C-alpha cells in the first residue's frame, strides 16, 4: 500500500478525479468560492495526463521540452458545492489541432452537475512560443480523443 495521492481513474475515455470540499475552499457562507472550481478543473486536466503516462515534469525535462497554457476557459456554474461535499472532476481531452487541445470538463456531486468547463489549452516551448505537442504525447492521447 502506498501513501501517494490518487491520480483518479479512467472510465472509457473520461478521467474521473474525486475531490473533497474543505473549509479552505469555501467563502463565509460555506459555499465553494468560484475561483476554486478553476483549481479543481486544473487538477483534473493534470491528473488525466499523469494517469495517461505523461506528467508536466516529464514534458519539461526532455530533449524537446514543452508545457501547456490555458488560452480559453468557459465555466458554467449550475449549483453550489458546499463544505464536506464529495465531488468528481470529469475530464475528456476531445481534440488536438496543431498546438491546441480542446478539453471538456464537469464537476459532479453524485449525478448532479455542479459546474462545466470548456477549455482550450496550447502546447508551448519553455520560452512561451506555440509548438505542436510531442509525438509521444499525441500517441498517448489518440486512443482517448473523440473519434
C-alpha positions as CSV (number, residue, x, y, z in Angstrom):
1,X,0.0,0.0,0.0
2,X,1.2,3.5,-0.9
3,X,0.6,6.9,0.6
4,X,0.7,8.6,-2.8
5,X,-2.3,10.8,-3.7
6,X,-4.8,9.3,-6.1
7,X,-4.5,10.4,-9.7
8,X,-8.1,9.3,-10.3
9,X,-9.2,6.7,-12.9
10,X,-10.4,6.3,-16.4
11,X,-13.9,5.2,-17.3
12,X,-13.7,4.7,-21.0
13,X,-12.1,7.9,-22.3
14,X,-13.3,10.0,-19.4
15,X,-10.9,10.7,-16.5
16,X,-12.5,10.9,-13.0
17,X,-10.9,12.5,-10.0
18,X,-12.6,12.6,-6.6
19,X,-12.1,15.7,-4.6
20,X,-13.5,16.8,-1.2
21,X,-14.6,20.3,-0.4
22,X,-12.7,21.6,2.6
23,X,-13.3,24.7,4.7
24,X,-10.4,26.5,2.9
25,X,-12.3,26.0,-0.4
26,X,-15.4,28.0,0.8
27,X,-16.5,31.5,1.3
28,X,-18.1,32.8,4.5
29,X,-21.4,31.0,3.7
30,X,-19.8,27.6,3.3
31,X,-20.2,27.6,-0.5
32,X,-17.2,26.8,-2.7
33,X,-15.6,30.1,-3.8
34,X,-15.9,30.5,-7.6
35,X,-12.1,30.6,-8.2
36,X,-11.6,27.2,-6.6
37,X,-13.5,25.5,-9.4
38,X,-10.7,26.6,-11.7
39,X,-8.3,24.7,-9.3
40,X,-10.4,21.6,-9.4
41,X,-10.5,21.7,-13.1
42,X,-6.7,22.1,-13.3
43,X,-6.2,19.1,-11.1
44,X,-8.5,17.0,-13.4
45,X,-6.5,18.0,-16.5
46,X,-3.1,17.4,-14.9
47,X,-4.1,14.1,-13.4
48,X,-5.6,13.0,-16.7
49,X,-2.2,13.4,-18.3
50,X,-0.4,11.9,-15.3
51,X,-2.6,8.8,-15.4
52,X,-2.3,8.6,-19.3
53,X,1.5,8.3,-18.7
54,X,2.9,11.9,-19.0
55,X,3.3,14.4,-16.2
56,X,4.1,18.1,-16.6
57,X,7.6,17.4,-15.1
58,X,8.2,14.8,-17.9
59,X,7.3,17.4,-20.5
60,X,9.8,19.9,-19.2
61,X,12.7,17.6,-18.6
62,X,13.0,16.1,-22.1
63,X,15.2,17.0,-25.0
64,X,12.3,18.8,-26.7
65,X,10.6,20.4,-23.7
66,X,7.1,21.7,-23.7
67,X,4.4,22.9,-21.4
68,X,0.7,23.8,-21.5
69,X,-1.1,27.1,-21.1
70,X,-4.8,27.7,-20.9
71,X,-5.8,30.1,-23.7
72,X,-9.6,30.0,-23.2
73,X,-11.7,28.9,-20.2
74,X,-15.5,29.0,-20.3
75,X,-17.1,27.9,-17.0
76,X,-20.8,27.4,-16.4
77,X,-21.9,27.3,-12.7
78,X,-25.0,25.3,-12.2
79,X,-25.4,24.5,-8.5
80,X,-23.4,25.4,-5.4
81,X,-20.9,22.9,-3.9
82,X,-20.6,23.1,-0.1
83,X,-18.2,22.2,2.6
84,X,-17.7,18.4,3.0
85,X,-19.2,17.6,-0.4
86,X,-17.6,14.7,-2.2
87,X,-17.2,15.8,-5.9
88,X,-15.9,14.2,-9.0
89,X,-14.0,16.2,-11.7
90,X,-14.7,14.6,-15.0
91,X,-12.3,15.3,-17.9
92,X,-12.1,14.4,-21.5
93,X,-9.5,15.6,-24.0
94,X,-11.5,16.0,-27.1
95,X,-9.3,17.1,-30.0
96,X,-5.7,18.1,-30.7
97,X,-5.2,20.5,-33.6
98,X,-1.8,22.0,-34.2
99,X,-0.6,23.4,-30.9
100,X,-4.2,23.5,-29.5
101,X,-6.1,21.0,-27.4
102,X,-9.8,21.1,-26.7
103,X,-10.9,19.7,-23.3
104,X,-14.4,19.2,-21.8
105,X,-14.8,19.1,-18.1
106,X,-17.6,18.8,-15.5
107,X,-17.7,18.7,-11.7
108,X,-20.5,16.5,-10.3
109,X,-21.9,15.6,-6.9
110,X,-23.4,12.2,-7.5
111,X,-25.4,12.6,-10.7
112,X,-25.9,16.4,-10.2
113,X,-23.8,18.7,-12.5
114,X,-22.3,21.4,-10.3
115,X,-20.1,23.2,-13.0
116,X,-18.9,22.6,-16.5
117,X,-15.9,23.9,-18.4
118,X,-14.8,24.1,-22.0
119,X,-11.1,24.6,-22.1
120,X,-8.7,25.4,-24.9
121,X,-5.0,24.8,-24.0
122,X,-1.9,25.3,-26.1
123,X,1.3,23.5,-26.1
124,X,4.3,25.9,-25.8
125,X,8.1,25.9,-25.6
126,X,9.6,26.9,-22.3
127,X,10.1,30.4,-23.6
128,X,6.4,30.7,-24.5
129,X,6.2,30.1,-28.2
130,X,3.5,27.8,-29.6
131,X,4.5,24.3,-30.6
132,X,2.9,21.1,-31.7
133,X,2.6,18.6,-28.8
134,X,5.4,16.0,-28.8
135,X,4.6,12.9,-31.0
136,X,4.6,10.6,-28.0
137,X,2.1,12.8,-26.2
138,X,-0.2,12.7,-29.2
139,X,0.2,8.9,-29.3
140,X,-0.8,8.6,-25.6
141,X,-3.8,10.9,-26.2
142,X,-5.1,9.5,-29.5
143,X,-7.0,6.5,-28.0
144,X,-8.6,8.9,-25.5
145,X,-9.7,11.5,-28.1
146,X,-13.2,11.8,-29.7
147,X,-13.4,9.6,-32.8
